[in-house]
Amino acid sequence: MRSNQKESLTMADFLLEIGLEEVPARMIAGAEAELGKRITDLLTRERLLGTAAKVTTYSTPRRLAVLVEDVLAAQAEVEEKLTGPSWKVAFKDGAPTPAAEAFAKKADVAIEALEKVTNAKGEYVGATVKRAGLSATAVLTSELPKEVLALYWAKNMYWRAGKPERFVRPVRWVVALLDEAVVPLEIAGIAAGNSSRGHRVLHGDHSVALPSVGSYRETLRAAFVVVDAAERRHIIRKALDAETRTVAGARWREDEALVETVVHLTEWPSVILGDFEPEYLALPEEVLVTVMRDHQKYFAVEGADGKLAPHFLAVLNTQVDDEGRAIIRHGNARVLRARFKDARFFWDFDQKTPLIERVESLKNVTFQKELGSYFWKTEQNLAVARKLALAVKGTGVEFDQNALLKAVELAKTDLTTELVKEFTELQGEIGGLYARAQGLGEAAAQAIYDQYKPASADDPIPATGEGQLLGLADRIQTIAAMFRIGNAPTGSKDPFALRRGANAIVKILGESELPLTLDDVIGASGAEGANREQIAAFLRERLHFYLKDVRGFAYDVVNAVLAAGADDVRDAIARSEALTAARASADFAAISAAFKRIKNILRQAEEKGFALQAADGVVLSPEAKQLGDAAAALAPEVAQLRAARAYGEALAAIATLRPAVDAFFDKVMVLDPDPAVRGANLSLIDEVLRGFSGIADFSEIVTA
């Protein structure tokens, strides 16, 4: 342990490493972050985190680790104020009673140390108690195993017969050190020590003694383990670049998701470049890249022209000499060749049955057991697409209705193809490629190809109007059908990915030129009554998510905009942009505060039963008359700007009301004792609120 000038107590560095059987790559990053947070929260909660503390997390497929610099050796002494029985019960005629003696014993203080405490309830016996803090070793030994075993995993397993703990994979070793000292904790029957393990192959999976926390990274590096995921990412990217440079004009095709996967599949990464026969380039790139990426975890290589080249890059979890590299390269190429050969066979075989002849086969493919087959789904999608097409017709947005309906009819037929059965991740894309190969028209082919876009917030929307309409029809039909049979998402459960579908609807409406509202889309689905209202609320929730989490607007801006209307997505975006720009203005901030005040006054008036009434025959104050005249003069201009969606100019115009609003609230008692004056005042501010809240509910804006 060491002394730290910034702390009055002795400090130490703490290391925890959990050794495991290989963890699925997709689960590692989340678990690493969660373990770091849990340990940080534990040390903070237990008052053991130094002011200069630094928390660093590490992970490999076989370990999760957290290193915390500057952990207090023990909790600081705590002073507590305890309150006991009433003074009258504790002392009779100045002498302590058994109640006082019992309280003193419980507090571990002398009778003479008891003091009188006065609070709202009366006079009581009190005591000031100093409690020594627990050592970091004691706290970690007791509490840390609970935090580790509470980690969330998408899938857990039992591995010790008759034992209750579950974890993603069996725990094989535990390291827990405070500087050089072992923390004697136990996790899942494994006692902590100071021994980790090296690379399973390159180091023979032998134990690695860690002399201290500070030696962790370098000691394991000597055992062929790079524990820092960021460092492995850097190593992999540099190696990919280096191998690709051996092919003139080539570059590896950037794939961030695959990079993250191989980072979490390796402890000591290296890269080899391999080749495949150019004849396979006759297959669509989508097929080749999917085989390489999703099935083999290989990176694709492209030439200077951006087209796929007959090479691949494989990331290895080992280090081999030239002879070993040649053997591995040959083996990887042989496996890849077999996969490509299968893909080519499926492609040729599928062409024997055109997509149009596969529609009937959709009767044998279940969409959802309570609803029916994909043939039923296709018929429903066609009905929705016709209604959406009718809503768009004549609005100036160009699209080919015949191509749209053909695309909708054939969209799901690739589910019956051998290539999609083998490569399910290519659903939709294969249909589009087959439609193009079979001469069904570029518009229909592209719509089929794009039907599942966007799959996430980062994905682009379909490139064409036909694709956008197909995407909307497919998703809203699914949502409406699932809601109708009671399969709406609940809490974190969304087995049919309806939130993702709704997110896509909002994104398409927000980023396309389609003149459709959320209500148009819901109406096309045929949803009615309570079901329609439920779907509308669901899509409004997704619009809130899109504006706040995808577009990055402030929460109060989003609340203000949606309170004034949440049906037209592009309009909501435009209003959010204008409101974000306007809120920096001092005049606008003052108007927002005034509108909030107006809303509160109107609510109070309603609660007290005060009525709004016309100002006929009522002598208004000069300030009230000034505000009424200013609002009346401004209303037509604001209405015209709103109609033109010139929201920035409209908000600037509304902000010019500030002098009249300020004067009104400075001089006028709104809730005047005279009912007639009060009613006129309330009617005036209600008219101002309603007249200028069409862009946003300004009362939702948070002002300093």
Order of alpha helices (4+ residues) and beta strands (2+ residues): beta-alpha-beta-beta-beta-alpha-beta-beta-alpha-beta-beta-alpha-beta-beta-beta-beta-beta-beta-alpha-alpha-beta-alpha-beta-alpha-beta-beta-alpha-beta-beta-alpha-alpha-alpha-alpha-alpha-alpha-alpha-alpha-alpha-alpha-alpha-alpha-alpha-alpha-alpha-alpha
